[in-house]
Amino acid sequence: MLYYIAYCLYIFFIVLQIDVLLYMLRNILPAGGYLRYFVEMLAAPALSPVQKLVKHSVLKSFRTDISPYILLIVLFYLGSLCSYVMEH
């Protein structure tokens, strides 16, 4: 049972990583308004807590939004943790 929960969370984290990557590339890729809105709508719930933390930290001095990068690192770690649970 724990294996299936870890597997579902692993897939969820991979999908969320892809969405955050598309969010980061939304200005580079020639996509329509609907696709850009869809990617931003899916990424917003995951990005908003990280953006609030960055806003109240020393990292606020950067001009670029580094919250997607931080979120990718956290999602990669959580995916690795789920992979470790599935193996053992």
C-alpha positions as MATLAB code, in Angstrom:
seq = 'MLYYIAYCLYIFFIVLQIDVLLYMLRNILPAGGYLRYFVEMLAAPALSPVQKLVKHSVLKSFRTDISPYILLIVLFYLGSLCSYVMEH';
ca = [
       0.000    0.000    0.000;
       2.842    2.366    0.866;
       4.426    1.553   -2.499;
       1.335    2.726   -4.397;
       1.082    5.945   -2.403;
       4.761    6.687   -3.014;
       4.342    5.849   -6.711;
       1.364    8.195   -7.090;
       3.228   10.992   -5.303;
       6.285   10.344   -7.495;
       4.179   10.744  -10.657;
       2.548   13.862   -9.192;
       5.937   15.450   -8.488;
       7.145   14.675  -12.019;
       4.051   16.286  -13.547;
       4.482   19.309  -11.298;
       8.153   19.577  -12.292;
       7.159   19.602  -15.962;
       4.564   22.267  -15.267;
       7.068   24.460  -13.430;
       9.548   24.052  -16.286;
       6.867   25.136  -18.755;
       6.108   28.057  -16.446;
       9.746   29.082  -16.587;
       9.820   28.786  -20.390;
       6.455   30.445  -21.038;
       8.021   33.620  -22.429;
      10.393   31.749  -24.729;
       7.958   29.255  -26.231;
       5.572   30.562  -28.873;
       2.362   29.473  -27.204;
      -1.121   30.866  -27.386;
      -2.815   32.754  -24.606;
      -4.856   29.764  -23.456;
      -1.844   27.484  -23.044;
       0.074   30.171  -21.155;
      -2.938   30.758  -18.891;
      -3.301   27.001  -18.280;
       0.362   26.602  -17.310;
       0.220   29.615  -14.983;
      -3.024   28.373  -13.439;
      -1.494   24.961  -12.657;
       1.759   26.388  -11.302;
       0.259   29.150   -9.154;
      -0.795   27.009   -6.133;
       2.684   25.516   -5.850;
       4.545   28.758   -6.507;
       2.637   31.116   -4.222;
       3.972   29.744   -0.881;
       7.525   29.781   -2.225;
       7.078   33.337   -3.520;
       5.863   34.439   -0.087;
       8.903   32.865    1.571;
      11.277   34.470   -0.911;
       9.577   37.847   -0.487;
      10.306   37.799    3.249;
      13.869   36.515    2.988;
      17.259   37.846    2.035;
      16.726   36.540   -1.512;
      14.285   39.373   -2.188;
      17.105   41.519   -3.536;
      17.195   39.585   -6.805;
      15.331   41.193   -9.674;
      14.292   37.889  -11.170;
      11.797   35.535   -9.614;
      13.831   32.626   -8.256;
      10.874   30.818   -6.727;
      10.472   28.383   -9.693;
      14.106   27.335   -9.272;
      13.662   26.745   -5.555;
      10.442   24.841   -6.219;
      12.187   22.618   -8.783;
      14.867   21.728   -6.244;
      12.239   20.886   -3.611;
      10.163   18.835   -6.089;
      13.241   16.938   -7.236;
      14.091   16.129   -3.624;
      10.533   14.959   -2.880;
      10.530   12.828   -6.027;
      13.826   11.252   -4.966;
      12.393   10.587   -1.520;
       9.384    8.826   -3.066;
      11.709    6.813   -5.298;
      13.713    5.767   -2.235;
      10.517    4.672   -0.452;
       9.457    2.622   -3.479;
      12.803    0.827   -3.597;
      12.853   -0.142    0.079;
];
